Amino acid sequence: MKDDGRRMIGLNQPIINSSFGYFQPTVTTDEQIKSNLKHLLLTNRGERIMHSNFGCDIYKTLFENIDNLDTPFESLIDRIHDQASLWMPYIILQDVKITIDEYNDNKINLSVKYSTYGNKEDNLDVAIVVA
């Protein structure tokens, strides 16, 4: 492995076989923030040991009855905002959009627009397939 002088900050997701082994590192703060946000979104409450309130419960929400068809994911969007402000206070969520895929009813697309306190804006898109 060649040392190019870069410092590793954390681990990226998904776990893939890279030149560093199965745990691909992140080398910039922006990469790590995006990875942390993805972990927060895709984790269900109770999955993290010693942090039972960490996570957004997206999968649990997908199997709930939809009461209001005009805003079916309103409670999930509120939960994402609450969890991000609690666990990731170094980012500001600008917009969260959840849409059902037009070609596959078993897939939702989650788009999160956020900014860091340095006013750098970024976007995270996650596709979630319910089998």
C-alpha contacts under 8 A as a table, 3 or more apart, distances in Angstrom:
res1	aa1	res2	aa2	distance
1	M	19	S	7.31
1	M	20	F	7.67
3	D	6	R	7.51
6	R	27	V	6.70
7	R	27	V	6.04
8	M	25	P	5.88
8	M	26	T	5.82
8	M	27	V	4.81
8	M	28	T	7.87
9	I	25	P	6.88
9	I	26	T	5.55
9	I	27	V	5.43
9	I	28	T	6.80
9	I	29	T	7.21
9	I	32	Q	7.07
10	G	25	P	5.46
10	G	26	T	5.25
10	G	27	V	7.41
10	G	32	Q	6.35
11	L	23	F	6.26
11	L	24	Q	5.83
11	L	25	P	4.40
11	L	26	T	5.59
11	L	32	Q	7.37
11	L	35	S	7.70
12	N	15	I	7.10
12	N	23	F	7.13
12	N	24	Q	5.56
12	N	25	P	5.56
12	N	26	T	5.71
12	N	31	E	7.74
12	N	32	Q	7.03
12	N	35	S	5.72
13	Q	16	I	7.93
13	Q	24	Q	7.67
13	Q	35	S	6.20
13	Q	38	K	7.96
13	Q	39	H	7.87
15	I	22	Y	5.80
15	I	23	F	5.69
15	I	24	Q	6.84
16	I	21	G	7.82
16	I	22	Y	5.06
16	I	23	F	6.61
16	I	24	Q	6.83
17	N	20	F	7.66
17	N	21	G	5.43
17	N	22	Y	4.32
17	N	23	F	7.20
17	N	24	Q	7.56
18	S	21	G	5.14
18	S	22	Y	5.97
18	S	23	F	7.33
18	S	24	Q	6.08
19	S	24	Q	7.87
20	F	23	F	6.58
20	F	24	Q	5.98
20	F	25	P	7.57
21	G	24	Q	6.83
26	T	29	T	7.81
26	T	31	E	5.90
26	T	32	Q	5.89
27	V	31	E	7.06
27	V	32	Q	7.69
28	T	31	E	5.34
28	T	32	Q	6.48
29	T	32	Q	5.08
29	T	33	I	6.12
30	D	33	I	5.15
30	D	34	K	6.30
31	E	34	K	5.27
31	E	35	S	6.21
32	Q	35	S	4.95
32	Q	36	N	5.99
33	I	36	N	5.07
33	I	37	L	6.15
34	K	37	L	5.15
34	K	38	K	6.21
34	K	124	L	6.93
35	S	38	K	5.10
35	S	39	H	6.22
36	N	39	H	5.09
36	N	40	L	6.22
37	L	40	L	5.03
37	L	41	L	6.19
37	L	84	A	7.69
37	L	88	M	7.76
38	K	41	L	5.14
38	K	42	L	6.13
38	K	124	L	7.73
38	K	126	V	7.86
39	H	42	L	5.34
39	H	43	T	5.96
39	H	55	G	7.97
40	L	43	T	5.50
40	L	54	F	7.04
40	L	55	G	5.07
40	L	56	C	6.59
40	L	83	Q	7.80
40	L	84	A	7.68
41	L	55	G	6.18
41	L	56	C	5.44
41	L	57	D	7.78
41	L	58	I	7.15
41	L	80	I	7.22
42	L	55	G	7.02
42	L	56	C	7.01
42	L	57	D	7.58
42	L	58	I	6.84
43	T	47	E	6.73
43	T	48	R	7.95
43	T	54	F	7.30
43	T	55	G	4.64
43	T	56	C	6.32
43	T	57	D	6.64
43	T	58	I	7.85
44	N	47	E	5.82
44	N	54	F	7.33
44	N	55	G	4.87
44	N	56	C	5.84
44	N	57	D	4.33
44	N	58	I	6.93
44	N	59	Y	7.29
44	N	60	K	7.67
45	R	48	R	7.32
45	R	52	S	5.66
45	R	53	N	5.23
45	R	54	F	5.41
45	R	55	G	4.85
45	R	56	C	6.68
45	R	57	D	5.95
46	G	49	I	7.26
46	G	51	H	7.17
46	G	52	S	4.19
46	G	53	N	6.36
46	G	54	F	7.15
46	G	55	G	7.96
47	E	52	S	6.68
47	E	54	F	7.89
48	R	51	H	5.29
48	R	52	S	5.90
48	R	54	F	6.75
49	I	52	S	6.51
51	H	54	F	5.53
54	F	83	Q	7.36
54	F	87	W	7.57
55	G	83	Q	6.87
56	C	76	L	7.49
56	C	79	R	6.23
56	C	80	I	5.84
56	C	83	Q	6.67
57	D	60	K	5.24
57	D	61	T	6.18
58	I	61	T	5.12
58	I	62	L	6.29
58	I	76	L	7.03
59	Y	62	L	5.20
59	Y	63	F	6.95
60	K	63	F	5.65
60	K	64	E	6.92
61	T	64	E	5.28
61	T	76	L	6.91
66	I	69	L	6.52
66	I	72	P	5.71
67	D	72	P	7.01
68	N	71	T	5.71
68	N	72	P	5.48
69	L	72	P	5.13
71	T	74	E	5.53
72	P	75	S	7.98
73	F	76	L	5.22
73	F	77	I	6.22
73	F	98	I	6.97
74	E	77	I	5.17
74	E	78	D	6.26
75	S	78	D	5.08
75	S	79	R	6.16
76	L	79	R	4.97
76	L	80	I	6.17
77	I	80	I	5.08
77	I	81	H	6.34
77	I	96	V	6.49
77	I	97	K	7.77
77	I	98	I	7.96
78	D	81	H	5.16
78	D	82	D	6.21
79	R	82	D	4.98
79	R	83	Q	6.00
80	I	83	Q	5.21
80	I	84	A	5.99
81	H	84	A	5.26
81	H	85	S	6.18
81	H	93	L	6.92
82	D	85	S	5.32
82	D	86	L	6.21
83	Q	86	L	5.05
83	Q	87	W	5.91
83	Q	88	M	7.67
84	A	87	W	5.37
84	A	88	M	4.97
84	A	89	P	6.75
84	A	91	I	7.70
84	A	93	L	7.66
85	S	88	M	5.57
85	S	89	P	4.94
85	S	91	I	7.68
85	S	92	I	7.60
86	L	89	P	6.14
88	M	91	I	6.06
89	P	92	I	7.38
90	Y	116	T	6.16
90	Y	117	Y	6.40
91	I	114	Y	6.59
91	I	115	S	5.63
91	I	116	T	4.47
91	I	117	Y	6.34
92	I	114	Y	5.49
92	I	115	S	5.24
92	I	116	T	6.13
92	I	117	Y	7.42
93	L	96	V	7.42
93	L	112	V	7.25
93	L	113	K	6.15
93	L	114	Y	4.30
93	L	115	S	6.52
94	Q	112	V	7.64
94	Q	113	K	5.34
94	Q	114	Y	4.99
94	Q	115	S	7.00
95	D	111	S	7.98
95	D	112	V	5.84
95	D	113	K	5.05
95	D	114	Y	6.92
96	V	110	L	7.34
96	V	111	S	5.79
96	V	112	V	4.58
96	V	113	K	6.39
97	K	109	N	7.97
97	K	110	L	5.84
97	K	111	S	5.15
97	K	112	V	6.51
98	I	108	I	6.76
98	I	109	N	5.69
98	I	110	L	4.64
98	I	111	S	6.47
99	T	108	I	5.58
99	T	109	N	5.29
99	T	110	L	6.68
100	I	104	N	7.79
100	I	105	D	6.41
100	I	106	N	7.87
100	I	107	K	6.15
100	I	108	I	4.40
100	I	109	N	6.26
101	D	104	N	5.34
101	D	105	D	6.04
101	D	106	N	7.70
101	D	107	K	5.52
101	D	108	I	5.43
101	D	109	N	6.46
102	E	105	D	6.87
104	N	107	K	5.61
105	D	108	I	7.68
106	N	129	V	5.71
106	N	130	V	5.16
106	N	131	A	6.71
107	K	127	A	6.82
107	K	128	I	5.53
107	K	129	V	4.30
107	K	130	V	6.10
108	I	127	A	5.89
108	I	128	I	5.33
108	I	129	V	6.56
109	N	125	D	7.14
109	N	126	V	5.96
109	N	127	A	4.60
109	N	128	I	6.36
110	L	125	D	5.70
110	L	126	V	5.12
110	L	127	A	6.17
110	L	128	I	7.65
111	S	123	N	7.04
111	S	124	L	5.77
111	S	125	D	4.49
111	S	126	V	6.44
112	V	123	N	5.65
112	V	124	L	5.18
112	V	125	D	6.44
113	K	121	E	7.28
113	K	122	D	5.98
113	K	123	N	4.46
113	K	124	L	6.50
114	Y	121	E	5.74
114	Y	122	D	5.61
114	Y	123	N	6.22
115	S	118	G	7.70
115	S	119	N	5.71
115	S	120	K	5.30
115	S	121	E	4.16
115	S	122	D	6.07
116	T	119	N	5.36
116	T	120	K	5.52
116	T	121	E	6.70
117	Y	120	K	7.34
